[in-house]
Amino acid sequence: TPVVSAANGGAPGPAPADLRDAQRLSFNEPMYIMFGAHNGANAKFQISFKYRIFEGENPSSKSVLDNLYFAYTQFSLWDLAGDSRPFKDTNYRPSLYYYLSDTGVKNSVISRLSIATGFEHESNGRAGDDSRAVNTLFVKPTMYFGDQTDWHWRVAPKIYGYVGKSDNEDIAHYRGYMDLNVAYGRPDSWEIAATLRKGTRKGYGSIDAQLTYPLARLLPGTAGYLMAGYFYGYGESLLYHNQKTPWQFRIGYALSR
């Protein structure tokens, strides 16, 4: 949903996260497609949405039932250098959780606090030696620092515990127990974001960073974002959870960030 920002002369700009969350069906994690060429041409893309299952009469309700969400995220690595251009791995991640876009917590430091907590399943849908799956219970507070219509910080630690693993019992060695997402940007301008993981074993972890810029600022009437991404470390997908893949720099397009 576009909003009007005085900062860009009244031109439509991307909606802040709290306005997007007001919709019953909305973006969840970033949706994008990016292309890279280190160690062979490849692509990385993700779709992700969330749906508010029940919608009570009181929009400010904080009850569990009124704020219960189903979310689905699908992530793929695509080998464009292979003979038949195969998908190297695809991860399917449905989740069911309680989510408050705005808890009401606000002070001189935090301008908004949201919270999500629930259950998430992640698997790659394969059989045999390539099968991977993990179930987690998680809690994810998202803290905003500064004016959300201007330059501001967003810090979102997603803390989880494993309640089931299949064919990747050592995943915590490489992924750990938290995804730390940190971002700095402005709705109608640049945003740089990074998700950091630190495994329980020394030297294991990853960084997944993105730089985005609204396409409408360059081509009025368009939507989405130009995107550049960088990944380095272990476990870019479930199949490679214990493998350190070569660094990748990719460029592409995002529907949401």
Phi, psi and chi 1 to 4 in degrees:
 res  aa     phi    psi   chi1   chi2   chi3   chi4
   1 THR       -  120.2  -56.8      -      -      -
   2 PRO   -75.3  150.7   25.9  -32.3      -      -
   3 VAL  -125.5  160.8  -65.0      -      -      -
   4 VAL   -97.1  128.4  174.6      -      -      -
   5 SER  -116.5  129.0  169.4      -      -      -
   6 ALA   -68.2  -21.8      -      -      -      -
   7 ALA   -68.4  -23.8      -      -      -      -
   8 ASN  -114.7   31.2   61.2    7.3      -      -
   9 GLY    75.1   22.8      -      -      -      -
  10 GLY    87.2    2.3      -      -      -      -
  11 ALA   -75.3  148.8      -      -      -      -
  12 PRO   -60.3  140.1  -23.0   34.1      -      -
  13 GLY  -133.1  170.1      -      -      -      -
  14 PRO   -61.8  146.0  -20.3   32.3      -      -
  15 ALA   -77.1  140.0      -      -      -      -
  16 PRO   -59.2  160.4  -21.1   31.7      -      -
  17 ALA   -58.9  -35.3      -      -      -      -
  18 ASP   -68.3  -30.7   54.0  -16.7      -      -
  19 LEU   -74.5  -36.5  -64.2 -176.8      -      -
  20 ARG   -62.8  -39.1  -70.0 -155.9  -52.7  -94.0
  21 ASP   -68.8  -15.3  -70.9  -15.5      -      -
  22 ALA   -69.7  -17.6      -      -      -      -
  23 GLN   -81.5  145.5  -54.7  -60.6  -41.3      -
  24 ARG   -66.5  -40.9 -169.0  164.8 -173.8  179.0
  25 LEU  -108.0  121.6  177.8   65.5      -      -
  26 SER  -148.5  170.9   56.0      -      -      -
  27 PHE   -64.9  149.4  -67.0  122.8      -      -
  28 ASN  -111.5  -86.2 -174.2   33.7      -      -
  29 GLU   -96.1  170.9  -64.1 -176.8    7.6      -
  30 PRO   -56.3  142.3  -29.1   36.7      -      -
  31 MET  -113.1  125.7  -67.5 -179.8   63.2      -
  32 TYR  -161.0  168.4   58.3   80.9      -      -
  33 ILE  -139.9  132.9 -177.4  167.1      -      -
  34 MET  -136.2  152.5  -67.2 -172.2  -69.9      -
  35 PHE  -125.2  139.5  -60.3   90.7      -      -
  36 GLY  -136.4  175.8      -      -      -      -
  37 ALA  -144.5   11.6      -      -      -      -
  38 HIS   -78.2  125.3 -173.4 -146.2      -      -
  39 ASN    59.9   38.5  -80.8   27.2      -      -
  40 GLY   107.9  142.4      -      -      -      -
  41 ALA   -60.7  138.2      -      -      -      -
  42 ASN  -153.8  165.0   66.7   89.2      -      -
  43 ALA  -135.2  154.9      -      -      -      -
  44 LYS  -137.8  126.2  170.3 -179.6  176.2  177.7
  45 PHE  -144.1  159.0   65.1   89.2      -      -
  46 GLN  -148.6  137.9  177.6  169.9  -77.2      -
  47 ILE  -117.3  144.8   59.6  172.6      -      -
  48 SER  -160.5  128.0 -176.4      -      -      -
  49 PHE  -145.4  163.1   65.4   86.6      -      -
  50 LYS  -133.8  152.4   64.8 -179.8 -177.1  -66.9
  51 TYR  -134.5  127.5 -179.6   74.5      -      -
  52 ARG   -79.8  112.7 -170.0  174.6 -174.4  175.9
  53 ILE   -66.8  -47.0  -62.1  173.4      -      -
  54 PHE  -116.9  144.4  -59.8  101.7      -      -
  55 GLU  -127.9  100.0 -162.6  165.2   43.6      -
  56 GLY   -73.6  172.6      -      -      -      -
  57 GLU   -70.8  -28.0  -65.0 -180.0   -0.1      -
  58 ASN   -97.8  106.5 -179.1    7.0      -      -
  59 PRO   -65.7  -18.7   22.0  -32.0      -      -
  60 SER   -95.7    8.1   62.1      -      -      -
  61 SER   -60.9  142.4  169.7      -      -      -
  62 LYS  -113.1   14.6  -65.4 -177.2  179.4 -179.8
  63 SER   -69.4  155.7   72.8      -      -      -
  64 VAL   -61.4  -46.9  172.8      -      -      -
  65 LEU   -63.6  -38.9 -164.8   61.1      -      -
  66 ASP   -75.0  -12.1  -72.4  -17.8      -      -
  67 ASN  -127.9   34.2  -65.1  -81.4      -      -
  68 LEU   -95.0  127.5 -169.9   62.3      -      -
  69 TYR  -122.3  144.8  -77.0   77.0      -      -
  70 PHE  -106.8  134.0  167.6   77.4      -      -
  71 ALA  -129.6  152.0      -      -      -      -
  72 TYR  -140.4  128.5  178.3   74.8      -      -
  73 THR  -129.3  133.7  -60.6      -      -      -
  74 GLN  -128.6  128.7 -176.6  171.3  -43.1      -
  75 PHE  -127.1  136.4  165.7   85.2      -      -
  76 SER  -136.6  144.4  -67.3      -      -      -
  77 LEU  -110.2  128.8  -67.3  175.9      -      -
  78 TRP  -121.5  120.2 -169.0    3.7      -      -
  79 ASP   -86.4  102.9 -179.9    8.0      -      -
  80 LEU   -87.9   -5.6  -61.1  176.4      -      -
  81 ALA   -94.7  -13.6      -      -      -      -
  82 GLY   -72.7  162.5      -      -      -      -
  83 ASP   -58.5  -43.7  -67.8  -21.4      -      -
  84 SER  -107.3   13.1   59.2      -      -      -
  85 ARG    49.8   60.6  -64.2  177.0  176.5   80.8
  86 PRO   -78.3  157.7   31.1  -36.4      -      -
  87 PHE   -80.7  122.6  -76.1   94.6      -      -
  88 LYS   -70.1  -39.3  -64.7  176.3   68.0  177.3
  89 ASP  -165.2  144.5 -162.6   27.4      -      -
  90 THR  -130.1  129.7  -64.6      -      -      -
  91 ASN  -112.6  132.6  -62.6  164.9      -      -
  92 TYR  -111.0  128.0  -50.4   92.5      -      -
  93 ARG  -136.5   85.0 -173.4  153.7   46.2   92.4
  94 PRO   -83.2  152.5   29.4  -32.3      -      -
  95 SER  -150.0  155.9   54.6      -      -      -
  96 LEU  -132.8  123.1 -177.3   69.1      -      -
  97 TYR  -157.2  161.7   58.6   90.5      -      -
  98 TYR   -89.5  132.4  171.8   80.1      -      -
  99 TYR  -141.9  126.9  173.4   62.6      -      -
 100 LEU  -115.0  117.1  -85.5 -177.9      -      -
 101 SER   -64.7  -34.3  175.0      -      -      -
 102 ASP  -141.3  112.3 -169.8  -14.4      -      -
 103 THR   -78.4  -12.5   61.6      -      -      -
 104 GLY    93.7   -7.2      -      -      -      -
 105 VAL   -73.1  124.4  173.2      -      -      -
 106 LYS  -157.2  132.1 -173.5  177.0 -177.9  179.4
 107 ASN  -149.8 -164.2   52.5   44.3      -      -
 108 SER   -69.3  -13.7   59.1      -      -      -
 109 VAL  -108.0  -52.3  177.9      -      -      -
 110 ILE   -95.0  123.8  -62.8  175.5      -      -
 111 SER   -88.5  -22.0   56.6      -      -      -
 112 ARG  -163.3  147.3 -178.0  163.2   68.4   96.0
 113 LEU  -133.5  123.8  171.9   67.4      -      -
 114 SER  -111.8  163.6   66.7      -      -      -
 115 ILE  -144.5  139.4 -171.8   75.7      -      -
 116 ALA  -135.1  139.1      -      -      -      -
 117 THR  -154.4  136.4 -177.5      -      -      -
 118 GLY   172.8 -149.3      -      -      -      -
 119 PHE  -117.5  141.3  170.7   81.7      -      -
 120 GLU  -139.6  135.9 -172.3  164.7   78.9      -
 121 HIS  -111.7  140.5  169.3   79.1      -      -
 122 GLU  -138.5  127.9 -174.9  175.8    3.2      -
 123 SER  -151.9  166.5   61.3      -      -      -
 124 ASN  -110.8    6.3   65.9   -8.0      -      -
 125 GLY    66.0   17.7      -      -      -      -
 126 ARG  -100.9  168.3  -63.5 -163.4  179.6 -168.3
 127 ALA  -115.3  164.4      -      -      -      -
 128 GLY    69.5 -142.3      -      -      -      -
 129 ASP   -67.1  -20.1  -67.2  -20.0      -      -
 130 ASP   -92.8    2.4  -71.1  -22.4      -      -
 131 SER   -72.9  134.5  173.8      -      -      -
 132 ARG  -140.6  139.7  -58.9  -74.4 -173.3  -85.1
 133 ALA  -158.8  149.6      -      -      -      -
 134 VAL  -152.8  142.0   63.1      -      -      -
 135 ASN  -118.1  138.6  -63.1  -44.6      -      -
 136 THR  -138.1  153.7   58.5      -      -      -
 137 LEU  -106.8  133.7  -65.4  174.1      -      -
 138 PHE  -136.7  159.5   72.5   91.1      -      -
 139 VAL  -135.5  134.2   57.9      -      -      -
 140 LYS  -136.9   97.0 -179.4 -177.5  178.3 -178.3
 141 PRO   -81.6  141.7   28.0  -30.3      -      -
 142 THR  -120.7  119.2  -58.2      -      -      -
 143 MET  -109.0  131.4  -65.0  160.0  -77.5      -
 144 TYR  -109.0  134.2  -64.5   80.3      -      -
 145 PHE  -122.6  116.9  -57.6   90.8      -      -
 146 GLY   102.8  177.5      -      -      -      -
 147 ASP   -69.8  119.5 -176.2   -8.8      -      -
 148 GLN   -70.4  -14.0  -65.3  166.0   63.3      -
 149 THR   -92.7   -1.5   64.7      -      -      -
 150 ASP  -127.4 -162.9 -154.7  -24.9      -      -
 151 TRP   -67.8  127.9  -63.5   98.3      -      -
 152 HIS  -155.3  164.7   65.6  -77.3      -      -
 153 TRP  -100.8  149.9  -72.1   92.2      -      -
 154 ARG  -133.7  126.8 -176.8 -179.7   71.4 -111.0
 155 VAL  -126.5  122.9  179.3      -      -      -
 156 ALA  -136.3   93.1      -      -      -      -
 157 PRO   -82.4  121.9   27.5  -29.2      -      -
 158 LYS  -100.9  108.4 -177.8  179.1 -178.8 -178.2
 159 ILE  -103.6  130.7  -56.8  161.6      -      -
 160 TYR  -140.5  156.5   41.7   81.9      -      -
 161 GLY  -124.3  143.4      -      -      -      -
 162 TYR   -85.1  129.0  -58.4   96.6      -      -
 163 VAL  -117.1    8.3  -67.3      -      -      -
 164 GLY   177.6  133.6      -      -      -      -
 165 LYS  -135.1  147.8  -53.8  170.6 -170.5  174.2
 166 SER  -138.4  115.0  176.4      -      -      -
 167 ASP    66.8   13.2  -57.0  -54.3      -      -
 168 ASN  -148.8   55.5   37.1 -134.4      -      -
 169 GLU   -61.4  -21.5  -66.5  -67.4  -28.0      -
 170 ASP   -96.2   16.4   59.5  -12.5      -      -
 171 ILE   -60.9  -32.4 -167.4  168.2      -      -
 172 ALA   -65.5  -24.9      -      -      -      -
 173 HIS   -61.3  -30.8  -63.0  167.6      -      -
 174 TYR  -107.1  -30.0  -56.4   89.8      -      -
 175 ARG  -103.6  -28.5 -178.9  179.9  -72.5 -168.7
 176 GLY    77.0 -150.3      -      -      -      -
 177 TYR  -127.0   16.2  -65.6   89.9      -      -
 178 MET  -156.7  138.3 -179.6  176.0   71.6      -
 179 ASP  -105.7  116.7  -63.4   -7.2      -      -
 180 LEU  -101.9  111.7  177.3   60.4      -      -
 181 ASN  -103.3  125.6 -179.6  -95.8      -      -
 182 VAL  -127.5  132.9  179.5      -      -      -
 183 ALA  -140.3  149.9      -      -      -      -
 184 TYR  -138.9  128.5  178.3   73.5      -      -
 185 GLY   176.8 -168.1      -      -      -      -
 186 ARG  -139.0  141.0  176.3  171.7  164.1  163.5
 187 PRO   -54.9  -36.5  -26.4   34.7      -      -
 188 ASP  -104.0   22.2   61.3   -5.7      -      -
 189 SER  -149.8 -152.5 -171.1      -      -      -
 190 TRP   -66.2  150.1  -63.7   97.3      -      -
 191 GLU  -142.1  132.9  180.0 -178.1  -84.5      -
 192 ILE  -114.6  130.6 -176.3  166.9      -      -
 193 ALA  -136.5  150.0      -      -      -      -
 194 ALA  -146.3  138.9      -      -      -      -
 195 THR  -109.2  123.9  -62.4      -      -      -
 196 LEU  -112.4  136.5  -51.4  172.6      -      -
 197 ARG  -127.3  141.7  -75.5  174.9  169.8  169.0
 198 LYS  -130.7  114.6  174.6   62.7 -179.7   72.1
 199 GLY   -70.9  169.4      -      -      -      -
 200 THR   -77.1  -16.5   58.3      -      -      -
 201 ARG   -96.3  145.6  -63.7  -70.1  176.7   87.6
 202 LYS   -59.3  131.3 -176.4  178.1  179.2 -179.7
 203 GLY    86.0   -4.4      -      -      -      -
 204 TYR   -98.7  138.9  -66.4  165.0      -      -
 205 GLY   159.6 -168.1      -      -      -      -
 206 SER  -162.3  161.3   65.9      -      -      -
 207 ILE  -130.6  131.0  176.6  170.7      -      -
 208 ASP  -127.3  105.6 -170.4    3.4      -      -
 209 ALA  -116.9  147.9      -      -      -      -
 210 GLN  -137.5  142.9  -62.0   88.1   35.0      -
 211 LEU  -120.3  124.8  179.6   66.6      -      -
 212 THR  -128.1  153.6   52.2      -      -      -
 213 TYR  -147.0  133.3 -172.8   76.0      -      -
 214 PRO   -61.6  126.5  -22.1   33.1      -      -
 215 LEU   -65.6  -29.1 -171.8   58.7      -      -
 216 ALA   -63.7  -22.7      -      -      -      -
 217 ARG   -70.8  -22.2  -63.6  -66.1  -62.4  -90.5
 218 LEU  -102.1  -37.8  -57.6  174.9      -      -
 219 LEU  -129.3   91.9  -62.5  171.6      -      -
 220 PRO   -53.6  139.5  -26.3   35.6      -      -
 221 GLY    95.5   -9.8      -      -      -      -
 222 THR   -92.2  175.7   58.0      -      -      -
 223 ALA  -136.9  167.1      -      -      -      -
 224 GLY    86.9 -164.2      -      -      -      -
 225 TYR  -140.4  144.9  -53.9   86.1      -      -
 226 LEU   -73.9  144.1  -64.1  177.1      -      -
 227 MET  -140.8  138.6 -173.5  176.6 -162.3      -
 228 ALA  -126.5  137.9      -      -      -      -
 229 GLY  -132.6  151.4      -      -      -      -
 230 TYR  -136.4  131.3  175.1   80.4      -      -
 231 PHE  -129.0  137.8 -178.9   88.2      -      -
 232 TYR  -149.7  133.0  179.4   72.2      -      -
 233 GLY   128.9 -153.6      -      -      -      -
 234 TYR   -99.2  148.8  -71.3   82.9      -      -
 235 GLY    70.9   47.8      -      -      -      -
 236 GLU   -64.7  -26.1 -169.7  168.5   18.8      -
 237 SER  -139.7  170.2   74.5      -      -      -
 238 LEU   -61.2  -41.1  -90.5 -178.0      -      -
 239 LEU   -59.2  -32.7 -176.0   60.2      -      -
 240 TYR  -107.0   32.1  -53.8  107.1      -      -
 241 HIS   -59.8  -28.5   75.3  -81.6      -      -
 242 ASN  -111.8   20.8   58.8   -3.1      -      -
 243 GLN  -119.4  136.7  -62.4 -179.4   32.8      -
 244 LYS   -90.6  103.4 -171.0  174.3 -174.1  179.3
 245 THR   -82.5  155.6   52.8      -      -      -
 246 PRO   -59.2  146.6  -22.2   33.1      -      -
 247 TRP   -56.1  151.1   63.1  -96.0      -      -
 248 GLN  -135.7  131.8  -79.5  -68.2  -15.4      -
 249 PHE  -113.8  127.8  175.0   77.0      -      -
 250 ARG  -133.1  154.6  -57.7  178.0  175.2   98.4
 251 ILE  -128.9  151.8   57.2  173.7      -      -
 252 GLY  -179.6 -147.4      -      -      -      -
 253 TYR  -135.0  140.5  171.0   78.6      -      -
 254 ALA  -125.3  138.6      -      -      -      -
 255 LEU   -80.0  -32.1  -81.4  176.0      -      -
 256 SER  -145.0  161.5   68.9      -      -      -
 257 ARG  -132.5      -   63.3 -174.6 -177.5 -176.1
